[in-house]
Amino acid sequence: MKAQGQGTSLTRVILWQGLLVLFLLLFTLSIRPNVWQPAFGGSQEGQVISGVRTPSIFDVLWSREDMVKRVFRMGFPIIQYFEGYRHDADVPNLASQFAGWFLGFVPRCVSDLALSQFPGGLMSGESSGSGDPEELEKDWGVTPVVYTLPPGEGVPAAVGMPDKPLVAIYHTHTTESFLPVIGKTGAGNAFTTDLNKSVVKVGEILLSELEGRYRIPCVHSKTIHDEDSRAGAYYRSESTVKAILQKYPSCDVMLDVHRDSQPRNITAVTIRGKAYARLLIVIGTNNQNWVENYNFARKITSRLEDNYPGISRGILYASANYNQSYSARALVVEVGGVDNTLAECKNSMEALAWALAATILPAAPARP
Protein backbone atom coordinates (compact mmCIF):
# COMPACT_ATOMS: atom_id res chain seq x y z
CA MET A 1 0.00 0.00 0.00
CA LYS A 2 2.87 2.38 0.88
CA ALA A 3 4.65 1.61 -2.37
CA GLN A 4 1.44 2.28 -4.28
CA GLY A 5 1.06 5.68 -2.55
CA GLN A 6 4.63 6.63 -3.42
CA GLY A 7 4.01 5.60 -7.02
CA THR A 8 0.91 7.81 -7.18
CA SER A 9 2.82 10.80 -5.75
CA LEU A 10 5.63 10.31 -8.26
CA THR A 11 3.11 10.15 -11.08
CA ARG A 12 1.56 13.42 -9.95
CA VAL A 13 4.96 15.12 -9.79
CA ILE A 14 5.82 13.92 -13.28
CA LEU A 15 2.40 15.04 -14.55
CA TRP A 16 2.73 18.52 -13.05
CA GLN A 17 6.27 18.88 -14.36
CA GLY A 18 5.09 17.79 -17.79
CA LEU A 19 2.28 20.34 -17.75
CA LEU A 20 4.71 23.05 -16.61
CA VAL A 21 7.13 22.22 -19.42
CA LEU A 22 4.25 22.24 -21.91
CA PHE A 23 3.07 25.64 -20.66
CA LEU A 24 6.56 27.14 -20.84
CA LEU A 25 7.00 25.75 -24.33
CA LEU A 26 3.70 27.23 -25.50
CA PHE A 27 4.54 30.52 -23.74
CA THR A 28 7.92 30.92 -25.43
CA LEU A 29 6.66 29.77 -28.82
CA SER A 30 3.94 32.44 -28.65
CA ILE A 31 6.48 35.26 -28.30
CA ARG A 32 6.52 37.29 -31.46
CA PRO A 33 9.60 39.28 -32.49
CA ASN A 34 7.51 42.40 -33.08
CA VAL A 35 4.30 43.09 -31.15
CA TRP A 36 3.39 46.27 -33.00
CA GLN A 37 0.00 46.19 -34.65
CA PRO A 38 -1.58 48.68 -37.07
CA ALA A 39 -4.25 50.89 -35.58
CA PHE A 40 -4.67 53.50 -38.30
CA GLY A 41 -3.49 54.02 -41.84
CA GLY A 42 -3.45 52.16 -45.10
CA SER A 43 -0.91 50.03 -46.92
CA GLN A 44 0.99 50.15 -50.15
CA GLU A 45 2.39 47.58 -52.50
CA GLY A 46 5.10 45.59 -50.81
CA GLN A 47 3.89 46.40 -47.33
CA VAL A 48 2.19 43.69 -45.33
CA ILE A 49 -0.23 44.82 -42.64
CA SER A 50 -2.04 42.17 -40.70
CA GLY A 51 -5.56 42.50 -39.42
CA VAL A 52 -6.87 41.94 -35.93
CA ARG A 53 -4.64 39.41 -34.27
CA THR A 54 -5.60 36.71 -31.81
CA PRO A 55 -3.57 37.43 -28.66
CA SER A 56 -0.82 34.95 -27.88
CA ILE A 57 -0.20 33.55 -24.41
CA PHE A 58 2.73 35.92 -24.09
CA ASP A 59 0.63 38.95 -25.08
CA VAL A 60 -2.12 38.09 -22.61
CA LEU A 61 0.17 37.44 -19.64
CA TRP A 62 2.53 40.30 -20.45
CA SER A 63 -0.01 43.01 -21.19
CA ARG A 64 0.05 44.73 -17.80
CA GLU A 65 2.77 46.59 -15.95
CA ASP A 66 2.55 45.31 -12.38
CA MET A 67 4.69 44.04 -9.52
CA VAL A 68 4.63 40.46 -10.77
CA LYS A 69 6.20 41.50 -14.07
CA ARG A 70 8.83 43.57 -12.28
CA VAL A 71 9.73 40.63 -10.08
CA PHE A 72 10.00 38.43 -13.17
CA ARG A 73 12.35 40.93 -14.79
CA MET A 74 14.51 41.05 -11.67
CA GLY A 75 14.62 37.28 -11.27
CA PHE A 76 15.09 36.53 -14.97
CA PRO A 77 17.21 39.28 -16.54
CA ILE A 78 16.97 37.57 -19.92
CA ILE A 79 13.39 38.89 -20.08
CA GLN A 80 14.63 42.49 -19.93
CA TYR A 81 17.16 41.65 -22.59
CA PHE A 82 14.53 40.03 -24.78
CA GLU A 83 12.19 43.03 -24.47
CA GLY A 84 14.90 45.50 -25.39
CA TYR A 85 16.48 43.58 -28.26
CA ARG A 86 13.72 42.71 -30.67
CA HIS A 87 14.33 44.93 -33.67
CA ASP A 88 17.05 45.84 -36.18
CA ALA A 89 18.80 42.48 -36.18
CA ASP A 90 19.73 40.28 -39.09
CA VAL A 91 17.67 37.10 -39.32
CA PRO A 92 19.28 34.63 -36.86
CA ASN A 93 20.21 31.14 -37.92
CA LEU A 94 17.97 28.18 -37.09
CA ALA A 95 20.05 27.11 -34.10
CA SER A 96 19.78 30.57 -32.53
CA GLN A 97 16.06 30.72 -33.22
CA PHE A 98 15.57 27.32 -31.61
CA ALA A 99 17.53 28.46 -28.55
CA GLY A 100 15.44 31.62 -28.46
CA TRP A 101 12.23 29.63 -28.15
CA PHE A 102 13.42 28.29 -24.80
CA LEU A 103 15.44 31.26 -23.53
CA GLY A 104 13.01 34.06 -24.36
CA PHE A 105 15.61 35.91 -26.45
CA VAL A 106 17.89 35.14 -29.36
CA PRO A 107 21.53 35.16 -28.19
CA ARG A 108 24.01 36.98 -30.39
CA CYS A 109 27.10 35.37 -28.88
CA VAL A 110 28.25 33.08 -26.07
CA SER A 111 28.72 36.02 -23.69
CA ASP A 112 24.99 36.76 -23.94
CA LEU A 113 24.24 33.32 -22.53
CA ALA A 114 26.67 33.83 -19.66
CA LEU A 115 25.63 37.40 -18.77
CA SER A 116 21.94 36.56 -18.92
CA GLN A 117 22.27 34.38 -15.84
CA PHE A 118 23.37 37.24 -13.59
CA PRO A 119 20.86 39.84 -12.39
CA GLY A 120 21.71 43.08 -14.19
CA GLY A 121 24.50 41.37 -16.10
CA LEU A 122 23.15 42.38 -19.48
CA MET A 123 22.60 45.90 -18.22
CA SER A 124 25.96 46.54 -16.55
CA GLY A 125 28.12 49.32 -17.85
CA GLU A 126 25.40 50.67 -20.12
CA SER A 127 24.50 53.88 -18.36
CA SER A 128 25.11 56.91 -20.56
CA GLY A 129 24.30 59.62 -18.09
CA SER A 130 22.39 60.45 -14.93
CA GLY A 131 18.97 61.96 -14.64
CA ASP A 132 20.45 65.22 -13.32
CA PRO A 133 19.63 68.05 -15.75
CA GLU A 134 23.06 69.61 -15.26
CA GLU A 135 24.75 66.35 -16.19
CA LEU A 136 22.46 65.80 -19.13
CA GLU A 137 23.19 69.31 -20.34
CA LYS A 138 26.80 68.22 -20.76
CA ASP A 139 25.58 65.33 -22.90
CA TRP A 140 23.58 67.76 -25.02
CA GLY A 141 26.89 69.42 -25.91
CA VAL A 142 25.47 72.95 -25.64
CA THR A 143 22.82 74.56 -23.53
CA PRO A 144 19.52 73.82 -25.31
CA VAL A 145 18.19 77.00 -26.89
CA VAL A 146 14.73 78.23 -26.08
CA TYR A 147 14.26 79.78 -29.50
CA THR A 148 16.44 80.63 -32.46
CA LEU A 149 15.43 84.23 -33.14
CA PRO A 150 18.19 86.73 -32.26
CA PRO A 151 17.41 89.15 -29.41
CA GLY A 152 15.33 92.09 -30.53
CA GLU A 153 14.27 90.55 -33.85
CA GLY A 154 10.54 89.95 -33.87
CA VAL A 155 8.75 88.06 -31.12
CA PRO A 156 10.44 85.17 -29.25
CA ALA A 157 7.80 82.69 -30.36
CA ALA A 158 4.85 82.41 -32.68
CA VAL A 159 1.89 84.60 -31.86
CA GLY A 160 -0.16 83.00 -29.14
CA MET A 161 2.67 80.67 -28.14
CA PRO A 162 4.70 80.72 -24.92
CA ASP A 163 8.36 81.75 -25.08
CA LYS A 164 9.38 78.61 -23.20
CA PRO A 165 10.19 75.25 -24.81
CA LEU A 166 7.05 73.48 -25.96
CA VAL A 167 8.52 70.54 -27.91
CA ALA A 168 11.20 68.17 -26.65
CA ILE A 169 13.05 65.93 -29.10
CA TYR A 170 15.14 63.00 -27.91
CA HIS A 171 16.27 59.59 -29.13
CA THR A 172 15.97 56.37 -27.15
CA HIS A 173 17.89 54.48 -29.83
CA THR A 174 20.34 57.26 -30.48
CA THR A 175 22.80 55.26 -32.59
CA GLU A 176 20.25 54.25 -35.23
CA SER A 177 21.51 55.32 -38.65
CA PHE A 178 21.02 54.74 -42.36
CA LEU A 179 23.06 52.35 -44.49
CA PRO A 180 23.62 54.79 -47.40
CA VAL A 181 24.88 57.39 -44.92
CA ILE A 182 27.44 55.18 -43.18
CA GLY A 183 28.34 53.08 -46.22
CA LYS A 184 27.42 49.69 -44.80
CA THR A 185 25.10 46.83 -45.70
CA GLY A 186 22.78 44.70 -43.58
CA ALA A 187 20.06 46.05 -41.28
CA GLY A 188 21.97 44.90 -38.21
CA ASN A 189 24.84 47.25 -39.10
CA ALA A 190 22.80 50.44 -39.49
CA PHE A 191 24.15 52.04 -36.34
CA THR A 192 26.77 54.69 -35.56
CA THR A 193 27.90 56.86 -32.65
CA ASP A 194 28.59 59.72 -35.09
CA LEU A 195 25.70 62.02 -34.22
CA ASN A 196 25.96 63.75 -37.58
CA LYS A 197 25.03 60.47 -39.28
CA SER A 198 22.46 59.08 -36.87
CA VAL A 199 18.86 59.91 -36.05
CA VAL A 200 20.22 62.76 -33.93
CA LYS A 201 20.88 64.63 -37.17
CA VAL A 202 17.26 64.01 -38.16
CA GLY A 203 16.20 65.45 -34.80
CA GLU A 204 18.34 68.53 -35.45
CA ILE A 205 16.61 69.07 -38.77
CA LEU A 206 13.20 68.76 -37.14
CA LEU A 207 14.16 71.26 -34.43
CA SER A 208 15.49 73.70 -37.03
CA GLU A 209 12.22 73.52 -38.94
CA LEU A 210 10.03 73.95 -35.86
CA GLU A 211 12.03 76.87 -34.47
CA GLY A 212 13.24 78.59 -37.61
CA ARG A 213 10.15 78.31 -39.78
CA TYR A 214 7.32 78.18 -37.23
CA ARG A 215 8.89 79.80 -34.13
CA ILE A 216 7.93 76.92 -31.89
CA PRO A 217 10.45 76.78 -28.98
CA CYS A 218 12.14 73.37 -28.67
CA VAL A 219 14.84 71.46 -26.83
CA HIS A 220 16.82 68.59 -28.28
CA SER A 221 18.60 65.94 -26.22
CA LYS A 222 21.62 64.27 -27.82
CA THR A 223 22.17 61.87 -24.95
CA ILE A 224 23.20 58.42 -26.23
CA HIS A 225 21.11 55.72 -24.60
CA ASP A 226 22.14 52.64 -26.57
CA GLU A 227 25.85 52.85 -27.32
CA ASP A 228 26.71 49.58 -25.57
CA SER A 229 23.38 47.80 -25.91
CA ARG A 230 19.80 48.43 -26.93
CA ALA A 231 18.68 46.45 -23.90
CA GLY A 232 17.37 48.87 -21.29
CA ALA A 233 17.53 51.89 -23.60
CA TYR A 234 14.00 52.96 -22.66
CA TYR A 235 14.91 52.81 -18.98
CA ARG A 236 17.85 55.13 -19.62
CA SER A 237 15.89 57.50 -21.86
CA GLU A 238 13.31 57.76 -19.09
CA SER A 239 15.95 59.60 -17.07
CA THR A 240 16.38 62.00 -19.98
CA VAL A 241 12.62 62.59 -20.19
CA LYS A 242 12.45 63.29 -16.45
CA ALA A 243 15.40 65.66 -16.64
CA ILE A 244 13.91 67.59 -19.56
CA LEU A 245 10.59 68.00 -17.78
CA GLN A 246 12.33 68.98 -14.55
CA LYS A 247 14.25 71.75 -16.27
CA TYR A 248 11.60 72.64 -18.86
CA PRO A 249 8.18 71.74 -17.41
CA SER A 250 6.60 73.71 -20.25
CA CYS A 251 7.46 70.90 -22.69
CA ASP A 252 4.12 69.48 -23.69
CA VAL A 253 5.06 67.56 -26.83
CA MET A 254 7.62 64.77 -26.39
CA LEU A 255 9.00 63.30 -29.62
CA ASP A 256 11.18 60.19 -29.47
CA VAL A 257 12.68 60.09 -32.98
CA HIS A 258 13.82 56.70 -34.31
CA ARG A 259 14.68 54.97 -37.58
CA ASP A 260 12.72 51.84 -38.53
CA SER A 261 14.36 48.59 -39.65
CA GLN A 262 12.15 48.02 -42.70
CA PRO A 263 13.61 47.98 -46.25
CA ARG A 264 13.30 50.74 -48.81
CA ASN A 265 10.29 49.32 -50.63
CA ILE A 266 8.30 50.03 -47.45
CA THR A 267 9.98 53.21 -46.16
CA ALA A 268 10.46 55.39 -49.28
CA VAL A 269 7.92 57.30 -51.34
CA THR A 270 7.97 59.99 -54.03
CA ILE A 271 5.39 62.77 -53.70
CA ARG A 272 5.04 65.49 -56.32
CA GLY A 273 8.45 64.50 -57.71
CA LYS A 274 10.19 64.72 -54.31
CA ALA A 275 11.63 61.75 -52.40
CA TYR A 276 10.55 61.25 -48.78
CA ALA A 277 11.31 58.83 -45.97
CA ARG A 278 7.95 57.47 -44.85
CA LEU A 279 6.86 58.17 -41.27
CA LEU A 280 5.45 55.71 -38.77
CA ILE A 281 4.05 56.77 -35.39
CA VAL A 282 4.08 54.29 -32.52
CA ILE A 283 1.82 54.47 -29.47
CA GLY A 284 2.34 52.47 -26.29
CA THR A 285 -0.96 51.45 -24.73
CA ASN A 286 0.48 50.49 -21.35
CA ASN A 287 0.04 53.92 -19.77
CA GLN A 288 -2.76 56.22 -18.69
CA ASN A 289 -2.15 58.71 -21.52
CA TRP A 290 -2.40 56.35 -24.45
CA VAL A 291 -5.79 57.53 -25.68
CA GLU A 292 -4.68 61.19 -25.67
CA ASN A 293 -1.41 60.23 -27.36
CA TYR A 294 -3.31 58.23 -29.96
CA ASN A 295 -5.69 61.11 -30.70
CA PHE A 296 -2.73 63.47 -31.08
CA ALA A 297 -1.06 60.97 -33.42
CA ARG A 298 -4.23 60.72 -35.51
CA LYS A 299 -4.33 64.49 -35.99
CA ILE A 300 -0.71 64.53 -37.13
CA THR A 301 -1.17 61.51 -39.40
CA SER A 302 -4.36 62.87 -40.96
CA ARG A 303 -2.69 66.16 -41.82
CA LEU A 304 0.29 64.36 -43.30
CA GLU A 305 -1.83 62.07 -45.45
CA ASP A 306 -4.08 64.89 -46.65
CA ASN A 307 -1.13 66.99 -47.77
CA TYR A 308 1.60 64.41 -48.44
CA PRO A 309 -0.26 61.32 -49.71
CA GLY A 310 1.75 58.18 -48.98
CA ILE A 311 4.24 59.71 -46.56
CA SER A 312 2.56 58.10 -43.56
CA ARG A 313 2.74 54.41 -42.74
CA GLY A 314 -0.02 54.95 -40.21
CA ILE A 315 -0.04 54.43 -36.47
CA LEU A 316 1.07 51.29 -34.70
CA TYR A 317 0.35 50.43 -31.10
CA ALA A 318 2.00 48.03 -28.70
CA SER A 319 1.50 46.90 -25.12
CA ALA A 320 4.36 49.04 -23.86
CA ASN A 321 5.01 52.38 -22.19
CA TYR A 322 7.71 54.01 -24.36
CA ASN A 323 7.92 56.74 -21.68
CA GLN A 324 4.67 58.15 -23.04
CA SER A 325 3.15 58.23 -19.57
CA TYR A 326 4.91 61.58 -18.98
CA SER A 327 2.86 63.55 -21.50
CA ALA A 328 -0.54 63.46 -23.17
CA ARG A 329 1.22 64.41 -26.43
CA ALA A 330 4.11 61.97 -26.53
CA LEU A 331 4.96 60.08 -29.72
CA VAL A 332 7.54 57.64 -31.00
CA VAL A 333 8.27 58.65 -34.59
CA GLU A 334 10.01 56.19 -36.90
CA VAL A 335 11.65 58.15 -39.72
CA GLY A 336 12.31 56.02 -42.78
CA GLY A 337 14.23 52.78 -42.60
CA VAL A 338 17.73 51.43 -42.95
CA ASP A 339 17.90 52.24 -46.70
CA ASN A 340 16.80 55.87 -46.64
CA THR A 341 19.06 58.89 -47.09
CA LEU A 342 19.41 62.01 -44.96
CA ALA A 343 18.07 64.07 -47.85
CA GLU A 344 14.87 62.02 -47.83
CA CYS A 345 14.67 62.35 -44.03
CA LYS A 346 15.12 66.11 -44.32
CA ASN A 347 12.19 66.36 -46.69
CA SER A 348 10.10 64.32 -44.28
CA MET A 349 11.07 66.49 -41.32
CA GLU A 350 9.85 69.54 -43.24
CA ALA A 351 6.52 67.77 -43.69
CA LEU A 352 6.34 66.57 -40.07
CA ALA A 353 7.26 70.01 -38.71
CA TRP A 354 4.46 71.54 -40.74
CA ALA A 355 1.95 68.92 -39.53
CA LEU A 356 3.02 69.53 -35.93
CA ALA A 357 2.82 73.30 -36.34
CA ALA A 358 -0.59 73.04 -37.99
CA THR A 359 -1.80 71.04 -34.99
CA ILE A 360 -0.10 73.04 -32.23
CA LEU A 361 -0.36 76.66 -33.41
CA PRO A 362 -3.57 78.66 -33.03
CA ALA A 363 -3.69 79.09 -36.81
CA ALA A 364 -2.39 76.50 -39.25
CA PRO A 365 0.51 77.82 -41.37
CA ALA A 366 0.79 77.38 -45.12
CA ARG A 367 2.35 74.14 -46.27
CA PRO A 368 6.00 74.63 -47.32
N, C-alpha and C positions, 0 to 999 in steps of 0.2 A: 504493500500500500504506500509506503514511504517513497519507494523508488518510482512508483507511478506518479506521485505528487511532484517529485523533482522533475520528472520528464515533462509534466504539464507546464511547470514553471519555465523550463528551458524553452519549450515550444512557444510560450507567450513572449519571452524575451526575443527569440529569433523573429517572431512575427512582427513585433513592434519595431525591431531594428530594420526589418525588411521594408515596412511601411515608411519609416523615416528616410531610408535611402531612396525609396521611390519618390517621396515628396521632394527631397532635395534635388533629385535628378530632374523632375518636372519643373521645379522652381528655376533651376539654372538654365534649363533648355528654353524657358519662356522669356529669358532676358533678351531683349532686342538691342542691337548696337545703337539705335537711334530712336528715341521715344517721341520725337516731335511729330505732330500730326497737323494737317492743314485745317484751319478754322475759317479762312476767308481768302478769296482770290481764285483765279482760274489757273489753267495750265497751258502749256504750249507744246509743240511737237518736240519730242525727245525728253520731256519731263514727265515723270510718273508720280501721280498724286493718288494716294489710296483714299478710300472712302472711310466710313465709320468703322472702327476697328474693334473687334471683340477683345476686351482687356485680358492680358495674360496674368498668370499667377503673380508674377513679379510686379506688374503694374498695380494690381489690386492691393497687395500687401505693402507696397512701397509708395503708396499715394499720399501718405500723410506724414507731416513732420512732427514727431512726438518723441517722448523720452525713450521709448523702446528702440526706435530707429537710431537715436544717438548712442545708446548703449551698444547696439550692434556695430556701429561704426567704430566705436572705441575698442570693442573686443575683437573685431575682425577688420583690421586696417585695409585688407584687400578690397573691401566694399567701397571705401573712400576712393581708393585708387581706380577702381572700376568706374565709379560715377564720374570721375574727373577726366578719364582717358577713354573717350568713346568716339572721338571724331578725328579727322585729319590723319588717318593712319593708312598705310598701304595694306592691301588685303593680306591677312596673315595666312601662313601655310596651314594645311589640314591638321598637322600635329598641334600647332598652337591653338587652333580653333577648338580642337577636341579637349585640350587642357583647359581652355577658357570656359567650357561648359561646366566643369567641375569646380574651378577656382573662383568664378565670378568675374574674371578679367582675363584678357589675353596678354600673357607675359611677352615682353620684348626681348628679354635676355635673362640669363641665369640669375643675375643680381636682383631682378624683380622678384623672383621666387623666394630668395633669401630675405630681402628686406620686408616683404609682405608679411612675414611671420612675427615682426616686432612692432608693437604699438607705436605709431608715429614714424616708423622706419622709412616709409615711402614719402614722408612729408619733411624729414629732417633736412636742414640746410637750404630750405627753399624760400625762406622769408626774404622779401625784397624791400622791406621798409616797415616802419611802425605806423600806428594809426595817428601819431602826433602830427598835427598840421604843419608845424615848423619843420619836422623831419621830411614830411612829404613834399614840402615846398622845395627842398634841396633836390628831390627826385624830379620835380617838374623842370629843373634847370634854371628857370627864371620865375620871378614872382608873377603869378597869373594876372593878366590885365583884366580890368573891369570892362573897359571898352577901348576901341582903337582910335577914336577921334582925338586929335590933338587938343590940348587945352585952349578954350576960347573959340574953337571952330564949331559952330552949330550947337546942337543940344547933345548931352552925353548919351542919350538913348533915343530910340524912336518915340514919337509922340504918344503919350499915354502909357509908356513903359517905365519901369523903375530904372534908376541908374546903378543898380546893383546886379551882380550876375544872376541871370535867370536860367541859363542852360549850362549844364556840366557835361563834359565829354570825357570819357575814360575808356580804358581797354583792359578787360579781364585777361584776354589772350593777346597780350601786347606784341608778342613776337610773330604773330601771323603775318605772312607776306604773300607775294605773288610770284609765281615761277618766272614769268618773263622779266620781272624786275631784278631778280637775284640771279638769273641765268642758270637755273637748276631744272631738273625734271623729277616727276613723282610727287604726288600730293603730300606724302609724308615728309618731304624736304622743303616745303613752302614756308619756312620760318627763318627769321633773322633778328639779331639784336641791334641792327642798324636802324635806328628810328626813322631815318629818312627813306627807308625802303619797306617799312612795315605799315600796319594799319594806323600807326601813330601819325604818319604823314597824311593819311586820309582824314584823320581827325583834325589835323591842322587846317586842311583845306575847308572842311565843314565849318570850323570856327571862323576862318577868314571870311567865308561867305555870310555867315550869320551876323558877324560884327560889322564887316566892311560894307556890305550891301544893304543890310536890313537894320543895322544899329541895335541888334539884340545882344546885350552883355553876356559873355560866356567865360567859363574857365575850362582849362584842358589839362588833365592829368596825364603825364608821360611815365608814370610809375610802371615798371615792368613787374608783372605778377606771375610770369610763367617761364622765366629764363631757364631754370633747372628742370622743371616738370610742369605739365599742365594739371597734374593732380593737385587739388586744393587751391587752384587759382581763384575760384569764386570766394573762398574764405579769405584770401589775401586782398582781393579787390574790395571786399566788404569794408576793410579798414580804410581804404581809400575813399569809399563812399561816405563813411562816417566822418572822416576828416574834412572832406569837402563841405558837408552839411554843417559841421561844427564851425568852420571858418566862414562859410557863405551860406547861411540858412535861407537866403533868398532863392537859392537854386531850386526850381520847381520841376524842371525837365532834366531827367538823368538819361544820358544816351551812352550805352555800352557798345562801342563800335567794334565789329569783328569782320573777319573774312571767312566765307563759307568754303567748304571742301569740295563742292560740286564742280564738274568739268564745264568747259566753255559753252557747250551746246545748251546748257541750262542757265548759265549766269551771264550771258552776253546778249545784247539786243541792239538793233539799229533803229533809231526813231528820227524821222525827218532828216535822214542822211547823216546822223550823228551817232557815234558808237557809245553805248552806256554799259556799265556794270549793273546788272539787275539787283534789286534790293529785296531783302527778306526780313521781316520783323518777327521777332520771337517773344512770346509772352509766357511767363511762368505762372501757373495757376495755383501754386502752393503758397499763396500769401493773400492777405486781406484786401490788397489793392488790385487784384488781377482784373476785375471787371472794369474799373476805371482805366487801367492801363490798356486793356483791350479796346475800349471805346476810343481812347486817344489814338491808338494804332490804326483803327478803322478810319478815322478822320484823315490821318496822314496818307494812308494807303489809297483812299478814295480820291483824294486830290491828285496824287501821283498818277493813278490810272486814268483819270479824266484828262490830264494834261500831258502825260508822257505814256501813252498806251504801250503796255508790255514791259515797262521798267520794273514793275512790282511782281514779285513772286508770291505775294499774298502775306498772310499772317499764319504763323505756326504757334502752337501752344504745347507745353509740356508740363508734367507734374514736377515742377521745380520752383525755386525761389528767384534765382538770378539776381538777387539783391534788389528786386523790384518792390519789396515791402517798404522801402524807405521813401517812396514817392508814388503819387497817384498818376504821374506822367513819366514813368520809367520804361524804357524800351531797350531791347537788345536788337541792334541793327547789323545784319550780315550784308556787307558790301561786296558784291561780286563773288568770285571763286578763285581757285588757285591759278587759273589761266588768264585772268584779266590783267589789264595794264593800269598804271597810275593815271594815264590820260582818260581812260574810260571811267575810272573811279572819280576823277575830278568832275567830269560831266555829271555823274550821278549825284555828287555832293552839291552841285549847283541846284539840281532838281530837288533834292531832299531839303536843302536850306530854304528854298522857296516854299515847299509844302509846309515846313515847320512854321515859317514866318506867316504864311497865310492862315494857319491855325491859331497861332499865338497872338499875333498883332490885332489891335482893334479893327483895322481895315486891311483886307488882303491886298498885298502889293501885286504889281503886274508881273507876269511870268517872264523871266529873263530869256 
